[in-house]
Amino acid sequence: MDRNPSPPPPSRDQAEEEAAGGDCIGSTVYSKHWLFGVLSGLIQTVNPESTKSNSDDEEQQMELDEEMENEICRVWDMSMDEDVALFLQEFKAPDIFMGVLAKSRCPRLREICVGILGNMACFQEICVSISSDKNLGQVLLHCLYDSDPPTLLETSRLLLTCLSQTEVASVWVERIREHPAIYDSICFIMSSSTNVDLLVKVGEVVDKLFDLDEKLMLEWIRNGAVQPLDQPQEESEEQPAFRIVPCVLEAAKQVRSENPEGLDVYMHILQLLTTVDDGIQAIVQCPDTGKDTWNLLFDLVCHEFCQSDDPPIILQEQKTVLASIFSVLSAIYASQAEQEYLKIEKDLPLIDSLIRVLQNTEHCQKKPEDSAESRTGETKKSDLTQDDFHLKILKDISCEFLSIIFQVLTKETVAQGLKEGQLSKQKCSCAFQNLLPFYSPVRWFTPSCTPNFRKAILDSSMVLKGLYLASV
């Protein structure tokens, strides 16, 4: 009886492909077998068969074999994939990396291991698992005492990732509070590092910590020198007493020209400090610190941001950093009115900058006439929420600061400002129009309009009137 011929036997290539399918990690083409081999080699690197050590062995421990480095770097790249990250978690890779960090003296290997953990922590389930491991947490925090900038950068990136996860943020805040020497390490980095990437990432960690926990911020404001871990007692007396404000200022100066976003971060840290009385005192109590802070911020707003030859739209890029700077300057001005560096005749350019910001804000908030035809009402409402929220904050801060300055203006200062061009009819009109809405009965009694602010607006009204009339 005839029958259909049997299908041909699978070729060798097909069989290998089918076998390889079971070796893939999730939906990726990465091989489980290969990854097992790399992790096993990693374990062997930190647990060699021979336990004997000499100077040559110690030098080798500081270096990473090129082949091993290439393979572990591939794992670092792969760990950005969620399937690979979950597989590493299932394979207990964090425990392996913890062992490496605890035993290895090789900076490059330590950097890579922390970097892989940082990639894995980007996925919430894994971040919760890593954060719940107390021993791993201790080892990772100890990496902040490292002297290797790349390792410090990856450690800071990992911490920021965990602090940004609401489920585990409080765990890390509490661990950091339990390790007061972290304050010294972070202050040392901010005050001495020239690595801009590291400074920006450390600044983001500090900014996030202060934003999450005011109590920790107060502890760091009040902190003096704390003996680092493993620091011999006899050497601790020679360590400098780090103060948070000078360290933040030094870091801000370092990132100023190379990373605008980093400068924004450090200005926001200063703004957070001024939200508590101790923070304001930390800035102004020491005359040199107050003067250094004022001079840096004054220079930024008068000679760098929102200049007369800049297009008004540039304010959209600078609105958050300017809001932080004006907020800090206003706090200093209000608390140290008798300091020489705060003499208003020296600060007329600041008035000019404040009014220019208000003028540019008006320009940025104007909508094209045909916007109603090109966009729906919902889109416009979304734009207002996203684009104008920070502009409104900047406008309010600028108005409050301007009103405080106007209270101490003298006729002589006004005449000087008119002569030098910092004041004019157009500028006074702009200031008046922006301060006038604060007289609105609806806004006058809102929680955000404090009694001091109401008094400042009222007191400045007569000055504004005189300014306007004098300039007509």
C-alpha positions as CSV (number, residue, x, y, z in Angstrom):
1,M,0.0,0.0,0.0
2,D,1.3,3.4,-1.0
3,R,1.8,6.0,1.7
4,N,3.1,9.5,1.8
5,P,6.9,9.7,2.3
6,S,8.2,10.5,5.8
7,P,9.5,14.0,6.3
8,P,13.2,14.3,6.1
9,P,15.1,14.1,9.4
10,P,15.9,17.4,11.0
11,S,19.2,18.8,9.9
12,R,22.0,19.3,12.4
13,D,21.6,23.1,12.2
14,Q,17.9,22.8,13.0
15,A,18.5,20.6,16.0
16,E,21.1,23.0,17.3
17,E,18.6,25.9,16.9
18,E,15.9,24.1,18.8
19,A,18.3,23.2,21.6
20,A,19.5,26.8,21.7
21,G,15.9,28.0,22.1
22,G,15.8,26.5,25.6
23,D,19.1,28.2,26.5
24,C,17.8,31.7,25.8
25,I,17.0,34.1,28.6
26,G,13.3,35.0,28.3
27,S,12.6,36.4,24.9
28,T,16.2,37.5,24.4
29,V,18.9,35.7,22.4
30,Y,21.3,35.8,25.4
31,S,22.5,32.4,26.5
32,K,21.9,31.1,30.0
33,H,24.9,28.8,29.7
34,W,27.2,31.6,28.8
35,L,25.9,33.8,31.6
36,F,26.4,30.9,34.1
37,G,30.0,30.6,32.9
38,V,30.7,34.3,33.4
39,L,29.2,34.4,36.9
40,S,31.2,31.3,37.8
41,G,34.3,32.9,36.6
42,L,33.5,35.9,38.6
43,I,33.2,33.8,41.7
44,Q,36.5,32.2,41.0
45,T,38.1,35.6,40.6
46,V,37.4,36.6,44.2
47,N,37.8,33.1,45.6
48,P,41.0,31.7,44.0
49,E,42.0,28.2,44.8
50,S,45.3,29.4,46.2
51,T,45.0,31.5,49.3
52,K,48.7,32.4,49.4
53,S,49.4,36.1,48.9
54,N,52.4,38.1,48.0
55,S,53.1,41.5,46.6
56,D,52.6,40.2,43.0
57,D,49.3,38.6,43.9
58,E,48.1,41.8,45.5
59,E,49.0,43.8,42.4
60,Q,47.0,41.3,40.3
61,Q,44.0,41.6,42.5
62,M,44.0,45.4,41.7
63,E,43.7,44.6,38.0
64,L,41.1,42.8,36.0
65,D,41.8,40.2,33.3
66,E,41.0,41.7,29.9
67,E,38.8,38.7,28.9
68,M,36.9,38.7,32.2
69,E,36.4,42.5,31.9
70,N,35.0,42.2,28.4
71,E,32.6,39.4,29.5
72,I,31.4,41.1,32.7
73,C,30.9,44.3,30.7
74,R,28.7,42.4,28.4
75,V,26.6,41.3,31.4
76,W,26.5,45.0,32.4
77,D,25.0,45.9,29.1
78,M,22.6,43.0,29.1
79,S,21.3,43.8,32.6
80,M,19.4,46.7,31.1
81,D,17.0,44.1,29.7
82,E,14.3,43.2,32.1
83,D,14.4,39.5,31.2
84,V,18.1,39.4,31.9
85,A,17.7,41.4,35.1
86,L,15.0,39.0,36.4
87,F,17.2,36.0,35.5
88,L,20.1,37.5,37.3
89,Q,17.9,38.0,40.3
90,E,16.6,34.4,40.1
91,F,20.2,33.1,39.9
92,K,21.1,35.1,43.1
93,A,23.5,37.3,41.2
94,P,23.2,40.1,43.8
95,D,24.7,37.8,46.4
96,I,27.6,37.1,44.0
97,F,28.1,40.9,43.5
98,M,27.9,41.5,47.2
99,G,30.7,39.0,47.7
100,V,32.8,40.7,45.0
101,L,32.3,44.1,46.6
102,A,33.2,42.7,50.0
103,K,36.4,41.0,48.9
104,S,37.7,42.5,45.7
105,R,40.2,45.3,45.7
106,C,39.9,45.8,41.9
107,P,38.3,49.2,41.2
108,R,37.1,48.3,37.7
109,L,35.5,45.1,38.9
110,R,33.7,46.9,41.8
111,E,32.5,49.6,39.5
112,I,31.0,47.0,37.1
113,C,29.3,45.0,39.8
114,V,27.6,48.1,41.3
115,G,26.7,49.2,37.8
116,I,24.9,45.9,37.1
117,L,23.0,46.2,40.4
118,G,22.1,49.8,39.4
119,N,20.6,48.5,36.1
120,M,18.8,45.8,37.9
121,A,17.3,48.2,40.4
122,C,15.6,50.1,37.6
123,F,12.9,47.4,37.7
124,Q,10.6,47.8,40.6
125,E,10.4,44.2,41.7
126,I,14.2,43.8,41.7
127,C,14.6,47.2,43.4
128,V,12.4,46.0,46.3
129,S,14.3,42.8,46.6
130,I,17.7,44.5,46.6
131,S,16.5,47.1,49.1
132,S,15.2,44.4,51.5
133,D,18.6,42.7,51.7
134,K,20.1,44.4,54.8
135,N,23.6,43.0,54.2
136,L,23.7,44.0,50.6
137,G,22.5,47.5,51.7
138,Q,25.4,47.8,54.1
139,V,27.9,46.8,51.5
140,L,26.6,49.2,49.0
141,L,26.6,52.1,51.4
142,H,30.2,51.2,52.3
143,C,31.0,51.8,48.6
144,L,30.4,55.5,49.3
145,Y,33.7,55.5,51.2
146,D,35.5,54.3,48.1
147,S,38.3,56.4,46.6
148,D,37.5,55.4,43.0
149,P,35.4,58.0,41.1
150,P,33.7,55.5,38.7
151,T,32.7,53.3,41.6
152,L,31.3,56.3,43.5
153,L,29.4,57.4,40.4
154,E,27.7,54.0,40.0
155,T,27.0,53.8,43.7
156,S,25.3,57.2,43.6
157,R,23.3,56.2,40.6
158,L,22.1,53.1,42.3
159,L,21.2,55.0,45.5
160,L,19.3,57.6,43.4
161,T,17.4,54.9,41.7
162,C,16.3,53.3,45.0
163,L,15.5,56.7,46.6
164,S,13.2,57.4,43.6
165,Q,11.1,54.3,44.3
166,T,8.4,55.2,46.9
167,E,8.2,51.7,48.2
168,V,11.8,51.5,49.4
169,A,12.9,55.2,49.7
170,S,12.3,55.3,53.4
171,V,14.5,52.2,53.9
172,W,17.5,53.9,52.3
173,V,16.9,57.2,54.1
174,E,17.0,55.3,57.4
175,R,20.1,53.4,56.5
176,I,21.9,56.6,55.6
177,R,20.8,58.2,58.8
178,E,22.3,55.2,60.7
179,H,25.7,55.8,58.9
180,P,26.7,59.4,59.9
181,A,30.1,59.0,58.2
182,I,28.3,59.1,54.9
183,Y,27.9,62.8,55.5
184,D,31.6,63.3,55.5
185,S,32.1,61.2,52.4
186,I,29.5,63.1,50.4
187,C,30.8,66.5,51.7
188,F,34.4,65.5,50.7
189,I,33.3,64.6,47.2
190,M,31.4,67.9,46.8
191,S,34.2,70.0,48.1
192,S,37.2,68.3,46.4
193,S,36.1,66.3,43.3
194,T,36.7,67.6,39.8
195,N,34.6,64.8,38.2
196,V,31.5,66.7,37.0
197,D,29.5,63.6,36.3
198,L,30.1,62.4,39.8
199,L,29.3,65.8,41.3
200,V,26.0,66.0,39.5
201,K,25.0,62.5,40.6
202,V,26.0,63.1,44.2
203,G,24.1,66.4,44.1
204,E,21.0,64.5,42.9
205,V,21.3,62.1,45.8
206,V,21.6,64.9,48.3
207,D,18.7,66.8,46.7
208,K,16.5,63.7,46.8
209,L,17.4,63.0,50.4
210,F,16.7,66.5,51.6
211,D,13.4,66.5,49.6
212,L,12.4,63.2,51.2
213,D,13.4,63.8,54.8
214,E,13.6,67.2,56.5
215,K,14.9,65.5,59.7
216,L,17.9,64.1,57.9
217,M,18.5,67.5,56.3
218,L,18.5,69.2,59.7
219,E,21.0,66.6,61.0
220,W,23.3,67.3,58.1
221,I,23.0,71.0,58.6
222,R,24.0,70.7,62.2
223,N,26.7,68.1,61.5
224,G,30.4,68.6,62.3
225,A,33.2,66.3,61.5
226,V,32.3,62.6,61.9
227,Q,35.0,60.0,62.1
228,P,34.8,57.8,59.0
229,L,34.5,54.0,59.3
230,D,37.8,52.3,60.0
231,Q,39.4,55.7,60.7
232,P,42.0,55.3,63.6
233,Q,41.1,57.4,66.6
234,E,44.5,59.2,66.7
235,E,44.0,60.5,63.1
236,S,40.4,61.6,63.5
237,E,41.4,64.9,65.2
238,E,43.2,66.0,62.0
239,Q,40.0,65.6,59.8
240,P,38.4,68.9,58.8
241,A,34.9,69.8,60.0
242,F,32.8,69.7,56.8
243,R,29.9,72.2,56.7
244,I,27.2,71.5,54.2
245,V,26.8,75.0,52.6
246,P,30.5,75.6,51.6
247,C,30.6,72.1,50.2
248,V,27.5,72.7,48.1
249,L,28.9,76.0,46.9
250,E,32.2,74.4,45.8
251,A,30.4,71.7,43.9
252,A,28.1,74.3,42.2
253,K,31.2,76.3,41.1
254,Q,32.7,73.2,39.6
255,V,29.7,72.1,37.6
256,R,28.7,75.7,36.7
257,S,30.2,75.9,33.2
258,E,30.0,72.3,32.2
259,N,26.6,71.0,33.3
260,P,23.7,73.5,33.6
261,E,21.4,70.7,34.9
262,G,23.9,70.0,37.7
263,L,23.9,73.6,38.6
264,D,20.1,73.5,38.8
265,V,20.4,70.6,41.3
266,Y,22.8,72.4,43.6
267,M,20.7,75.6,43.5
268,H,17.7,73.5,44.5
269,I,19.7,72.0,47.4
270,L,20.4,75.6,48.7
271,Q,16.7,76.4,48.2
272,L,15.7,73.4,50.3
273,L,18.1,74.5,53.0
274,T,16.4,77.9,53.2
275,T,13.1,76.2,54.0
276,V,14.2,75.7,57.6
277,D,15.6,78.3,60.0
278,D,18.7,76.3,60.7
279,G,19.4,76.2,57.0
280,I,19.2,79.9,56.6
281,Q,21.5,80.3,59.6
282,A,23.9,77.9,58.1
283,I,24.2,80.2,55.2
284,V,24.3,83.6,56.9
285,Q,25.7,83.0,60.3
286,C,29.2,82.8,59.1
287,P,29.8,86.1,57.2
288,D,32.2,84.5,54.7
289,T,29.7,81.8,53.9
290,G,26.9,84.3,53.5
291,K,29.0,86.5,51.3
292,D,30.3,83.6,49.1
293,T,26.7,82.4,48.6
294,W,25.4,85.8,47.7
295,N,28.3,86.6,45.4
296,L,28.0,83.3,43.5
297,L,24.2,83.6,43.0
298,F,24.4,87.3,42.3
299,D,26.9,86.7,39.6
300,L,24.8,83.9,38.0
301,V,21.6,86.0,37.7
302,C,23.4,89.3,36.7
303,H,26.0,88.0,34.3
304,E,24.9,84.5,33.1
305,F,21.2,83.9,33.2
306,C,18.5,85.8,31.4
307,Q,20.7,88.5,29.9
308,S,19.5,91.5,28.0
309,D,20.7,90.1,24.7
310,D,19.1,86.7,25.3
311,P,15.8,85.8,23.5
312,P,12.9,85.9,26.0
313,I,12.1,82.3,25.3
314,I,15.3,81.2,27.0
315,L,13.5,81.7,30.3
316,Q,11.8,78.4,29.6
317,E,15.2,76.6,30.0
318,Q,16.2,78.6,33.0
319,K,13.0,79.0,35.0
320,T,13.7,76.3,37.6
321,V,17.2,77.3,38.4
322,L,16.3,81.0,38.5
323,A,13.4,80.3,40.9
324,S,15.8,78.5,43.2
325,I,18.4,81.3,43.0
326,F,16.0,84.1,43.6
327,S,14.4,82.2,46.5
328,V,17.8,81.8,48.2
329,L,18.9,85.4,47.5
330,S,15.6,86.6,49.0
331,A,16.1,84.6,52.1
332,I,19.6,85.9,52.6
333,Y,18.4,89.5,51.9
334,A,15.6,89.3,54.4
335,S,17.8,87.9,57.2
336,Q,21.0,89.9,56.6
337,A,19.9,93.4,55.6
338,E,22.8,95.2,57.3
339,Q,25.6,93.3,55.7
340,E,27.9,95.3,53.5
341,Y,27.5,93.0,50.5
342,L,23.7,93.6,50.6
343,K,23.8,97.3,50.2
344,I,21.1,98.0,47.6
345,E,23.1,100.6,45.7
346,K,25.6,97.8,44.9
347,D,22.7,95.5,43.9
348,L,20.9,97.6,41.3
349,P,21.8,95.1,38.6
350,L,19.8,92.6,40.7
351,I,16.7,94.8,40.3
352,D,17.3,95.0,36.6
353,S,17.6,91.1,36.4
354,L,14.4,90.6,38.4
355,I,12.4,93.0,36.2
356,R,13.8,91.4,33.0
357,V,12.7,88.0,34.3
358,L,9.2,89.4,34.8
359,Q,9.2,90.9,31.3
360,N,10.3,87.6,29.8
361,T,7.8,85.7,31.8
362,E,5.0,87.8,30.2
363,H,6.4,87.1,26.8
364,C,6.6,83.3,27.5
365,Q,3.0,83.2,28.8
366,K,1.6,84.8,25.7
367,K,-0.2,82.3,23.4
368,P,-0.3,82.6,19.6
369,E,-3.5,84.1,18.3
370,D,-4.3,81.0,16.3
371,S,-3.7,78.6,19.1
372,A,-7.4,78.1,19.5
373,E,-7.7,76.9,16.0
374,S,-4.8,74.5,16.1
375,R,-5.2,72.9,19.5
376,T,-8.2,71.6,21.5
377,G,-9.2,72.9,24.9
378,E,-7.8,69.9,26.7
379,T,-4.4,70.3,25.0
380,K,-4.3,73.9,26.0
381,K,-5.1,73.1,29.6
382,S,-2.4,70.5,29.6
383,D,0.1,73.0,28.2
384,L,-0.8,75.5,30.9
385,T,-0.2,72.8,33.6
386,Q,3.1,71.6,32.2
387,D,4.7,74.8,30.7
388,D,3.4,77.6,32.9
389,F,3.5,76.0,36.4
390,H,7.2,76.7,36.9
391,L,6.9,80.1,35.2
392,K,4.2,81.0,37.7
393,I,6.5,79.9,40.6
394,L,9.3,82.0,39.2
395,K,7.1,85.0,38.8
396,D,5.8,84.8,42.4
397,I,9.2,84.4,43.8
398,S,10.5,87.3,41.7
399,C,7.6,89.6,42.8
400,E,8.1,88.8,46.5
401,F,11.9,89.4,46.3
402,L,11.3,92.6,44.3
403,S,8.8,93.9,46.9
404,I,11.3,93.3,49.7
405,I,14.0,95.2,47.8
406,F,11.7,98.1,47.1
407,Q,11.1,98.7,50.8
408,V,14.7,99.9,51.3
409,L,15.1,101.9,48.1
410,T,16.1,105.5,48.7
411,K,15.7,108.5,46.4
412,E,19.4,108.5,45.8
413,T,19.4,104.9,44.8
414,V,16.4,105.5,42.5
415,A,18.3,108.4,40.9
416,Q,21.3,106.2,40.4
417,G,19.3,103.4,38.9
418,L,17.6,105.8,36.4
419,K,21.0,107.3,35.5
420,E,22.6,103.9,34.9
421,G,19.7,102.4,33.2
422,Q,18.7,99.7,35.7
423,L,15.4,101.6,36.1
424,S,13.3,103.1,33.5
425,K,9.6,104.0,32.7
426,Q,9.1,100.6,31.0
427,K,10.8,98.6,33.7
428,C,8.9,100.4,36.5
429,S,5.6,99.9,34.7
430,C,6.4,96.2,34.3
431,A,7.2,95.9,38.0
432,F,4.0,97.7,39.0
433,Q,1.8,95.6,36.7
434,N,3.2,92.4,38.1
435,L,3.0,93.4,41.8
436,L,-0.5,94.8,41.4
437,P,-2.3,91.4,41.2
438,F,-1.1,90.7,44.7
439,Y,-3.6,93.3,45.9
440,S,-6.4,91.0,44.7
441,P,-8.8,90.2,47.6
442,V,-9.0,86.6,46.4
443,R,-5.3,86.1,46.5
444,W,-4.6,88.5,49.4
445,F,-6.0,86.0,52.0
446,T,-4.7,82.7,50.5
447,P,-2.4,80.6,52.7
448,S,0.5,81.3,50.4
449,C,0.2,85.0,50.9
450,T,1.8,85.3,54.4
451,P,1.4,88.4,56.6
452,N,5.0,89.4,56.0
453,F,4.4,89.2,52.3
454,R,1.3,91.3,52.5
455,K,3.2,93.9,54.5
456,A,6.0,93.9,51.9
457,I,3.6,94.5,49.1
458,L,1.9,97.3,50.9
459,D,5.2,99.0,51.9
460,S,6.5,98.7,48.4
461,S,3.5,100.3,46.8
462,M,4.5,103.8,47.8
463,V,8.0,103.2,46.4
464,L,6.6,101.8,43.2
465,K,4.4,104.8,42.8
466,G,7.4,107.1,43.3
467,L,9.5,105.1,40.9
468,Y,6.8,105.3,38.2
469,L,6.2,109.0,38.6
470,A,9.9,109.8,38.7
471,S,10.5,108.0,35.5
472,V,7.6,109.5,33.5
